[in-house]
Amino acid sequence: EVQLVESGGGLVQAGGSLRLSCTVTGFTFDDYGIGWFRQAPGKEREKVSCIGAKDDSTDYAYSVKGRFTISSDNAKNTVYLQMNSLKPEDTAVYYCHGIRILTSTNYWGRGTQVTVSS
Protein backbone atom coordinates (compact mmCIF):
# COMPACT_ATOMS: atom_id res chain seq x y z
CA GLU A 1 0.00 0.00 0.00
CA VAL A 2 1.07 3.56 -0.59
CA GLN A 3 2.18 5.54 2.41
CA LEU A 4 3.79 8.93 2.86
CA VAL A 5 5.26 9.77 6.24
CA GLU A 6 6.62 13.22 7.08
CA SER A 7 9.17 14.09 9.70
CA GLY A 8 11.46 16.94 10.66
CA GLY A 9 9.00 19.55 11.79
CA GLY A 10 9.46 21.50 14.96
CA LEU A 11 9.93 24.89 16.54
CA VAL A 12 12.53 27.23 15.13
CA GLN A 13 13.34 30.90 15.47
CA ALA A 14 12.90 33.25 12.55
CA GLY A 15 15.89 33.09 10.27
CA GLY A 16 16.60 29.50 11.17
CA SER A 17 16.37 26.34 9.13
CA LEU A 18 14.60 23.02 9.13
CA ARG A 19 14.68 20.04 6.83
CA LEU A 20 11.52 18.07 6.31
CA SER A 21 11.59 14.49 5.11
CA CYS A 22 8.92 12.46 3.40
CA THR A 23 9.50 8.75 3.22
CA VAL A 24 7.31 7.00 0.69
CA THR A 25 6.46 3.34 0.35
CA GLY A 26 4.40 1.37 -2.09
CA PHE A 27 5.56 3.04 -5.29
CA THR A 28 8.64 4.16 -7.14
CA PHE A 29 9.60 7.76 -7.77
CA ASP A 30 9.67 7.12 -11.50
CA ASP A 31 5.90 6.82 -11.50
CA TYR A 32 5.04 9.69 -9.18
CA GLY A 33 5.33 13.37 -8.72
CA ILE A 34 6.02 14.39 -5.14
CA GLY A 35 5.37 17.72 -3.50
CA TRP A 36 4.89 19.63 -0.31
CA PHE A 37 1.82 21.53 0.76
CA ARG A 38 1.17 23.53 3.87
CA GLN A 39 -1.84 24.77 5.74
CA ALA A 40 -1.92 27.46 8.39
CA PRO A 41 -4.83 27.76 10.82
CA GLY A 42 -7.84 29.32 9.14
CA LYS A 43 -6.24 29.30 5.72
CA GLU A 44 -6.46 27.16 2.63
CA ARG A 45 -3.91 24.51 1.93
CA GLU A 46 -1.34 25.78 -0.52
CA LYS A 47 1.29 24.18 -2.67
CA VAL A 48 4.81 24.89 -1.51
CA SER A 49 7.00 22.91 -3.87
CA CYS A 50 6.97 19.90 -6.14
CA ILE A 51 9.48 17.76 -7.96
CA GLY A 52 9.06 15.90 -11.21
CA ALA A 53 8.58 12.17 -11.13
CA LYS A 54 11.49 11.43 -13.41
CA ASP A 55 13.25 14.51 -14.68
CA ASP A 56 13.78 16.14 -11.26
CA SER A 57 12.31 19.40 -12.40
CA THR A 58 11.17 21.57 -9.52
CA ASP A 59 8.62 24.24 -8.86
CA TYR A 60 8.15 26.59 -5.93
CA ALA A 61 5.52 28.88 -4.58
CA TYR A 62 6.46 32.51 -4.95
CA SER A 63 6.48 32.99 -1.19
CA VAL A 64 9.23 30.41 -0.64
CA LYS A 65 11.27 30.76 -3.81
CA GLY A 66 14.92 31.27 -3.01
CA ARG A 67 14.51 30.02 0.55
CA PHE A 68 13.23 26.45 0.18
CA THR A 69 14.75 23.61 -1.80
CA ILE A 70 13.10 20.33 -2.67
CA SER A 71 15.18 17.26 -3.44
CA SER A 72 14.86 13.51 -3.55
CA ASP A 73 16.95 10.50 -2.70
CA ASN A 74 15.57 7.57 -4.64
CA ALA A 75 17.75 5.04 -2.84
CA LYS A 76 16.11 6.06 0.42
CA ASN A 77 12.65 6.58 -1.06
CA THR A 78 12.69 10.00 0.51
CA VAL A 79 11.88 13.53 -0.56
CA TYR A 80 13.26 16.47 1.36
CA LEU A 81 12.28 20.06 1.81
CA GLN A 82 15.16 22.19 3.02
CA MET A 83 13.76 25.36 4.52
CA ASN A 84 16.12 28.26 5.14
CA SER A 85 15.55 31.82 6.28
CA LEU A 86 12.31 30.79 7.89
CA LYS A 87 9.72 33.43 8.64
CA PRO A 88 6.80 33.42 11.07
CA GLU A 89 4.43 33.27 8.11
CA ASP A 90 5.91 29.89 7.24
CA THR A 91 4.22 28.47 10.32
CA ALA A 92 1.87 25.72 9.20
CA VAL A 93 1.31 22.02 9.04
CA TYR A 94 3.35 20.71 6.15
CA TYR A 95 2.01 17.80 4.16
CA CYS A 96 3.79 15.50 1.78
CA HIS A 97 1.80 14.84 -1.36
CA GLY A 98 2.23 12.26 -4.05
CA ILE A 99 0.43 11.80 -7.32
CA ARG A 100 0.62 8.72 -9.48
CA ILE A 101 1.05 9.95 -13.01
CA LEU A 102 -0.65 7.03 -14.73
CA THR A 103 -3.87 7.19 -12.75
CA SER A 104 -3.75 10.74 -11.35
CA THR A 105 -4.30 9.24 -7.92
CA ASN A 106 -3.43 11.50 -5.00
CA TYR A 107 -1.84 10.46 -1.73
CA TRP A 108 -1.27 12.50 1.40
CA GLY A 109 0.84 12.21 4.48
CA ARG A 110 -0.57 13.12 7.85
CA GLY A 111 1.51 16.26 8.17
CA THR A 112 4.23 17.66 10.38
CA GLN A 113 3.99 20.90 12.33
CA VAL A 114 6.42 23.72 11.61
CA THR A 115 6.35 26.68 13.96
CA VAL A 116 8.53 29.73 13.40
CA SER A 117 8.79 32.24 16.22
CA SER A 118 9.69 35.87 15.72
HUQUI-V147309 format. One record per residue. N is the residue number from 1. PSI is psi as a letter, one per 30 degrees, with the letter a starting at -180 (999 if undefined). Layout:
N;PSI + N;PSI
This chain:
1;l + 2;k + 3;k + 4;k + 5;j + 6;l + 7;l + 8;f + 9;l + 10;a + 11;k + 12;l + 13;l + 14;k + 15;f + 16;a + 17;l + 18;l + 19;j + 20;k + 21;k + 22;j + 23;k + 24;k + 25;l + 26;f + 27;l + 28;l + 29;f + 30;f + 31;f + 32;l + 33;k + 34;k + 35;l + 36;k + 37;l + 38;l + 39;j + 40;l + 41;k + 42;g + 43;l + 44;l + 45;k + 46;l + 47;k + 48;e + 49;l + 50;l + 51;k + 52;l + 53;e + 54;e + 55;f + 56;g + 57;k + 58;l + 59;k + 60;k + 61;k + 62;e + 63;f + 64;f + 65;k + 66;f + 67;e + 68;k + 69;k + 70;k + 71;l + 72;l + 73;j + 74;e + 75;f + 76;g + 77;h + 78;k + 79;k + 80;l + 81;j + 82;k + 83;j + 84;l + 85;h + 86;k + 87;l + 88;e + 89;f + 90;f + 91;k + 92;l + 93;k + 94;k + 95;k + 96;k + 97;k + 98;k + 99;k + 100;k + 101;e + 102;e + 103;f + 104;h + 105;k + 106;k + 107;k + 108;k + 109;l + 110;f + 111;l + 112;k + 113;k + 114;k + 115;k + 116;j + 117;l + 118;999
